[in-house]
Amino acid sequence: MSSRYSSNLHQRDNRSSLFETRSASPYDDAPSKKDYKASLLSQLESQNEDELSSMSEKVLMLKNLGSRMGDEIKNSQLNIDDLHSTMTNTQTRLKNTFKRMMVMAKKTGISWKLWLLFFFLVWLWFFFVWLR
């Protein structure tokens, strides 16, 4: 297997040596381009630092907001748990009160329909007195 550049290796070295050195041109403005590029890079870097500091402030604000939201959620959860226990206690008390009331109603021997009729008649009597 033959190498691609084996026969022309000496010619290749001569060609590359032609372009190794470059003479200075009076029209070449490379130093001013370098200064321009350096100032542009400096300006871009300062803008980048400003944006980075702005972003870090926003991230810090979001972190604080998140921690405050977490605290608020924890407090709300505690309030909900407290409300749940209060409602459970109230439900138990109402159930017991209703049971005692039903026991008392059965002991009196008068049904709730008679009590309803009695209160309706009393209300009707007050209504007629009020109209006169």
LINJO-V351332 format. One line per field, one symbol per residue. phi: phi as a letter, one per 40 degrees, with the letter a starting at -180 (. if undefined). psi: psi as a letter, one per 20 degrees, with the letter a starting at -180 (. if undefined). burial: b if it has 24 or more other C-alpha atoms within 12 Angstrom, else e. A space follows every 50 residues. Layout:
phi: ???
psi: ???
burial: ???
//
This chain:
phi: .cccbccbccccccccccbcbbccbcccbccccccccccccccccccccc cccccccccccccccccccccccccccccccccccccccccccccccccc ccccccccgbcccccccccccccccccccccc
psi: pqqhjghjhhhghhghhhjgqpqpqiiplghhhggghghghgghghgghg hghghhghggghgggghhhgghgggggggggghghghgggggghgggggh hhgghhhhiprhhhgggghgggggghghhhh.
burial: eeeeeeeeeeeeeeeeeeeeeeeeeeeeeeeeeeeeeeeeeeeeeeeeee eeeeeeeeeeeeeeeeeeeeeeeeeeeeeeeeeeeeeeeeeeeeeeeeee eeeeeeeeeeeeeeeeeeeeeeeeeeeeeeee
//
